[in-house]
């Protein structure tokens, strides 16, 4: 595995008892890339995040972060990471500056160096005027900025974020992504995040889609959407299996039933709508057409809708 990558994972597997959370996963993330792990709850992305952030040891396989093996040199890898967890990782009873100071000391910072770093991060994240405010008085978006300032205080090469938009309004989400683009462009920081939000994943350079602990798709968002074979046509009907079979026989094309709806993918999908309505109008309740989305990619690779797997998180 190449040390030129920020992250290199080779045949990683992790189990909770008899349940497999991650299965034989191999993946490389380039230096300076914004990479999103996308999947519904239960897909394994959170387990993978915990392994990358060294909260869980890798049970099987090898994981390198900037060439440092998480199994044999976790401390060296940790020094290169800043981590923002889904659950708040700041003390609500302390001020913004106090949170940064305490976090900096954990990384061996002190004195003038620590004060300079704190001032720098407060300025970069628009928190200078809130430095003396107690965290419990801040909005969700401002608290997330404090967590980002804290995570970047020691100038890591990689920023790990678990569900970065949880609980944030659209404006705060936009602020977070503006900062992620900034640290990537100005500082060369690699950003790795998990998300179950399809529109958030589209902002990443590349996406790894997870399903039942396996990586089912990996590419740039546009390339993944382009891999779906044409426009997505979805039909609601009271007898989906019967209509699916009839369409397949009449038009000799691939048709499937996905979570109770009939689905087919065809180039120039708008030309298919009148043909379908003319032939099966009495059986069709509604028919919709759209350009491929990331959910269409998920359906194409797994056979069901994105939220079908919304089960216990792992």
QUIGI-V80646 format. One record per helix or strand. SS is the DSSP state (H for helix, E for strand). FROM is the first residue (numbers start at 1). TO is the last residue. If there is no record, write none. Layout:
BEGIN
SS&FROM&TO + SS&FROM&TO
END
This chain:
BEGIN
E&5&16 + E&19&30 + E&34&38 + H&45&52 + E&60&65 + E&68&69 + H&74&78 + E&81&84 + E&95&95 + H&96&106 + H&111&124 + H&128&130 + E&134&134 + H&135&137 + H&140&151 + E&158&162 + H&170&187 + E&190&195 + H&198&201 + E&206&211 + E&214&219 + H&221&226 + E&231&236 + H&240&251 + E&256&258 + E&261&266 + H&269&283 + E&286&290 + H&294&302 + H&306&309
END
